[in-house]
Amino acid sequence: MMLVIAATTVGAFLGDLVPYSIGQLMGERALKHLPVGTKRRKAYDWFERELELRGGFILVSTRFIPVGRYLATGTAGVVR
């Protein structure tokens, strides 16, 4: 039973850490392709503000949406 709990804990930790790390690695590169004034840059800036205001709510609520967990943690890594 303890092995199952340990495996679940490691899986949950890595499930958040891997997309966030990939997002961090891609962050600088993504900003280079988002010129100021474009729709994509406005979306990036909006998401950055939303994470600052409601980061905990966004990350917890997206856990219940299929693939949402990976998109939210990956994007959080990009906007740091």
HELIX and SHEET records of a PDB file:
HELIX    1   1 MET A    2  LYS A   32  1                                  31    
HELIX    2   2 LYS A   39  SER A   61  1                                  23    
HELIX    3   3 THR A   62  PHE A   64  5                                   3    
HELIX    4   4 GLY A   68  VAL A   79  1                                  12    
END                                                                             
